Amino acid sequence: MLCPTPIKVSISVRTDLALNGFPIGGVAAFDLDEGIVSPGGVGYDINCGVRLLRTDFTAQQVDKKRKELLNEVIKDVPAGVGRSGITKLSKDVLLEILSKGGKWAMENNYGSKDDLKRTEENGCMAGADFNDVSQRALDRGIPQLGTLGSGNHFLEIQKVDKIYDEKTAKLFGFDKVGQVAVMIHCGSRGIGHQIASDYIQSMETEFGIKNLPDRELVNAPLSSDLGRKYLSAMGCAVNYAFANRQMIAHWTRDVFKKVMGSCDGMDMVYDVCHNIAKLEIHKVDGKNTKLCIHRKGATRSFGPGRDEIPSIYRKVGQPVIIPGSMGTASYLLVGTKTAEEIAWGSTAHGAGRVSSRSFALRNCRGEDVKRDLEKMDIEVKANSLKGLAEEAPMVYKDIDEVVRVSDELGLAKKVVRFVPYAVMKG
């Protein structure tokens, strides 16, 4: 079964990508008996996602400490291509992390049960079996836990710029303009990339698939042994990413305690996944049906009442976090029933690129990007000036327009707008 027709596909991407492969911003649902799973429909950075922390601090309180906060975060949270973490893992510990995810982090004093309750999948993807992960993938995962990574990954200290829905904002932990928040965007690092590569190759070999417009369209039946193994290995990468963000959040709290004197009130708002395939119940022809939902560069946006939503938020809907590009706003929204009806409970995951990294390097200089951000009163630290050039705000879509579309279509409703205050890039 090469490319069975999905029950429904919701896509919001550039047309050229849609013609060639499973697009970033793509959401697809497949029947469990006749459908497929596609590593390319999940993406290489499995469980790339965003975690949001609220604080009791105001920008006025933090202002004089911004540089010190940023410098201390950089010391404690390694970033960049191939960087190793400060936590040295044995293989046995890595295997435990792949099975337990955020639960391992909590058991080892990186955070609390409340963090897990406010993490998608409660911080642990069920069905993950490390026996389905290659030795090469394990080798790549051992040194990188607790690292931010490069590219569009970031750690930002932000401040509330606008509140659109005061009641929901207060429930999510925000009640005033100028309130400081921390947003963390990273994923499963090398282990996720290797798992995707391994299973794309295995599916090509197993099913002899050739002449696809894009090799990342390769897939396996969900009912097949290879399809089940991919979902298991993917779950391991998902759990690694949950543990990764949990550790980074923990160290960030430690930095605030050291520099600001306290990390009290630095509670998790939510942690959402961007690149993932999950078994979920959705209505099809009026009947509740279990489906395999692929989200590639898309965010879950469930409306009120879903069991998957933490009990504290269940009456209003799931928090939806849509980050912008470096130097632009980010948003906290709330999921809707409309999103469940028309897009399998999904919406956009961020601003999205309009130009390639090679274009950015030809047209931007890291020094200029840094200077422009400083003119906007944004402190920035990066692993390299090249990385700053590649992630220049000009090569991304207008985040305000992206969020306006989601809001007006009813895919997610605006709650809070943040602007960056201090930025750490890989």
N, C-alpha and C positions, 0 to 999 in steps of 0.2 A: 504494500500500500504506500504509494509515493506521496501524493499530496491530496488527501481526502478533503472534501469541502468542509470548512468549519461551520458550526452552527451559526456563528455570527462573528464578524471581525470589525473592530473599531480602530481606525487608524487616523492619525493626524501628523503628517510628515511631508517632506518634500517629495514631489512626484517621482523624481529620478531615483530616489532610494526605494520607493514602493515598487518600481518596476524591476529592480534588480535583486532585492532580498527582503528579509523580514526587517521592517524599518524601526529605527529608534522612534519611540512614541507609539509603537504598535501594541494592540491588545487583541488576543484571539482566544476563542473558547472551543474546546474539542470534546466530543463525546468519549466517555471512558472505554466503551466497547469497540467503537469503530474509528476513533480518533488517533492522533499522533502526538508525540512530544518532539520538539526541535530545540537543540542547544542554541541555534542561531536565533530562535524566538525568545530566548532568555537573555543571551548576551554573554560576553566573555567575563565581565566583572560581575560575577554572580552576587546578588544581594548588595550591590552598590546601593547605598541608602542614606537617609538623613536622620539625625538625632537632634532634638531641640531641648535645651535646658533653659528654664526660667530662673531668674535671680530676684533677690529683694533689693539689689543695688540700682541706683539711678546713674545715668551718664555723668551727672555732675560729681557724684562720689568717685566714679571710676576714672574720670578724666586725667588726673595727675598721675595715675598709676598705669595708664594704658601701655606705655612702652615696656615697663617692667613686667606686666602681665604677659605681653606678647613674647618677650625674651625668655621668660621662665617656661612658657608653654613650649616654645621651640626646643628648649633643653630637654623637656620631659616627653615630647611626642615627636619621634623621628619622622621625617618626610622625604619623599623623593624616590626616583626609580631605583629599585634594587636595595633600598636601605633596609638595614636590619633593625629589629626592635631592641629595646633595652631589657626585655624579658627573654631569657634563654630557655628554650623548651627542649625537653627530651621527646623522643618519638612517642612514648607512652602517654605523656601529657597531651601532645597534639591529638592523638586518637581520642582521648577523653573530651577534648574541646570540640572535635568534629561530631561527637555524639550528643554533647550537652549544650553547646553554644553559650548563650548568656548565663545559663545556670552554672556552668563551670566558673565563670567570672565571679558570680555572686558567692559561690561556695569558697572562693579564694580571696574574699574580702575586696573585690572590685565592684562596689555598688550594693544595692539592696533588692529585696523582693518587690518593692514598689517600682523600681526600674523595670523589672521583668514584666510586671503587670501592664506597663505602658509601652511595651515593645510588641510589634507585630509578631504573631505566633508565640507570644510570651517568651520570646528570646530563644526558642528552641524548635527547630523544624523536625517534626516526627518522621520516622522512616529512614533517617540518615544512617548508613552503614559504611564505615571506613574501609571495609573490605572491597568496596567498589571504587576506591580511589587509587590511582597508580602511584608507584613509588616516586616517580618524577614529581607528581603533584605534592606528595607529602614532603619531599625535599625542599620544594619551593615554599611550603607553608611554615616549616619549622622556624626560620629566622625572622619572619616578617610580622608576627603578631604584635599588635600595639603600634602599628605604623600607619601614617595617613595616606601615603602614596603620592603620586604626582598627577599631572593633567588637571582636570577640573575639580579635583578633591581639595577640600579646604577645611579650616577651622576658623570660624569668625566670631568675634565678640560684636554683638549688634545692639541696637537700641530701638525701642518701639517708636515708630514714626507716626502711625495712624491706627486708630481702633475703629472698626466698622460695625462690630456687633459686640456691644459692651457686656451683655449677659454671658454670651459664649466665651468671650475673651477672658472674663473673670474666672469662669470655670476652668479654662485652660491655664490660668495662672498669671494673666496680664490685666492690670487695671489702670495703668497710667502711661501717658506719652513720656518717653525718656527712660523707661524701665529697661534694664540691660538683660540680654539673653545671649546664649551661646549656641551656635549651630555647627554641627560636625557632619561632614559629607565624605564618606569613604566606603570601601567595600572589602572584598575577600582577597585582594592583592594577587600574588602569583598563583596561589593554589586554585582560585576560581578560574583564572585564565587557562591554566593547564588542564583542568577538568573539562572545560568547554572544548579545547583543542583535541583532547584525547577522544571524546565521544563523537565529535564531528568526524574524525578519522575512522573511528570504529563503525559508525553508521554507513559511511561511504563504502567501507570494506565489506560489511555484513550484507548490505542490500545491493551492492554493485551499482549505486546510483551515479549517473554521469550526465553531462550536458545540462546541468542546472544553470539558470542565469547567475546564480550566486551559490557557491558551495555551502554557505551557511543556511540554505533552505533544506539541507539534508535532515532527515527525520527518521524516527522509528515508531511503529505502532505502540500505543500505550500498553497494550496487552502483551507485548513481546518481552522476552527476558532482557534484551538490550535497553528497551524503553524504561523498564523498571529500574535497571541498574543506573541509568543516567539520572533518574529522579532521586535515587538514593545518594549518588555522588554529589549531585547538585545540592541536596539537603545538607551535606557535610560542609560545602563551601558557604551556604547560607549561615550555618551555625558558627563557622569561623568568623564571618563578617560581624555577626551579632556580638561575639566575644571581643572582637577588635574594637568596635565602637564603644562597648561597655568599658573597656580598659582606658581608652582615650578620654571618655567622659570622667572616669574616676580620677585620672591624673589632672584633668582640667580643674576639677573641684579642689584637688590638693593645692594647685597653683593659686587659686583664689583665696584659699585659707592662708597660705603663706604670705601673699602680697597684700590682700585686703583685710586679713585678720579673721575671716570667717567664710565658710561656704554654706552656712545655714540658709535654707530656702532655695538652694540650687537643685530643684526637683526636675525630674524628667517630665516633659510634656508628652512627647511621643517619639517613637522610632519607626520609620516606614521604609519598606523595601522598594527598589526600583526595577531590578532585573531578577525575575523569579517566575517559576511555574508552580501553581498551587491547585489543589483539589478544593473546590468551593461549591456551595449550593446556590444555584440561580434558577429563576423561573424561565422555563422554555415551554411555549404554548400553554401557559397557565399552570404548569406543573413544576414543582421543585425538583431539580435535576442536578446531580453531581457532575461537574465538568472539570477539565484541566484548563485553567486560565493561565495563558502566557502574558506576562507584562514585561516588555522590553523598553526601558526608558519611560515607564509609566508608573503612576502612584495609585494605590488602592484608595478608594473614596466612598466607603460605605456610609449609608444614611442611618438614621436612628433605628435602634432595636436589634441590630445584628448581634449574635452571640459573640462574634469575634472581637467586638469593641470592648475595651475595658469598662467595667461596671460604672465607674465614675463619669464616663462620657456617653454611656449607651443611650440616654434619652435625647441627646442632641446630635450625635453622629461622631464619626471618627475624625480626629485631627488629621489634616492633610498639610504637608509641608512642601512648599514649592520654592526652592532656592533660586536666586538670580545668579548672574555672573559677577565676577570680582568687581567691586565698585558700584554695584546696583542693588536695588532692594530685593528682599526675600519676603515670602508671605506664609502666613498660617491661615488655613481655611478649614472648613468643616465639610465632611462628606454628605451626600444627598441620596434620596431615593431615586431621583432622576438619573443619577450616574449609574445606579444599579439597573435601571430600565433600559438605558440606551448605550451603555459602554461597559457592561460587566463590572460595575462599581469601580470605575477607574477615571483618572484624569491625567493631565500633563505632569511631568516630573521635574521640569525646570525650564530655563530659557531656551536651551537648544542652540547649537551652533548654526551660523549661516555661512561661515567660511572655514576652510580647513586650517590645520596648524601650519602647513607650509605657506599658505597665503598670509597667515598672521606674521610669520617670521620674515616674509618678504616686505611687509608693509608696516610693521610695528617694531619699536625698540623697547627692550625691557626698561631701560633707564627712563624713557619718556612715560611709559605706563606708571612706573613708580612715582615719578614727579607729579603726574596728573592726579593720582590718587591722594597724594599728600596735599595737593591744592584743595581737594575735597574734604580735608581733615580726616583722612583715613590712614592710619598707620598700617604698613604692610611689610611683611617679612616673607621671603621666598627662598627656595633652595637654589634657584638660579635666575638670572635675568632672562635667559632663554625661556624658562617656564612662564615668567610674567608676560613676555611677548606673545607666547602661544595662547594665553588665556586673556588677552586684552578684551575689555568690555565690547569693543566695536565688532568683534567677530561672533557675538551672540545676539539672539533676538531680543526685542524689548520685553523685559519680564512683566512690566505693567500691562502690556497689551496681551501677552499670553494669559495672565491671570484674569484680565477683563473678559476674555473669551470664555474661559472656564466658568467664571462667575455668571455671565449672562446666559450661557447655555444650561446652567444648573448642574454642571458636573461637580462643582464644589463652590461653596459660598465664602466670600472673603470675611475674615475675622480680624486679623492684625497684619500690618505692614511693618517690616523692619528695615533699617538701613545699616550698612556695615560701619564699624567703629574702629576695629583692628582686625587685620586679615593675615592668616598664615596659609601660604600656598606651598604645595610640594614642588 
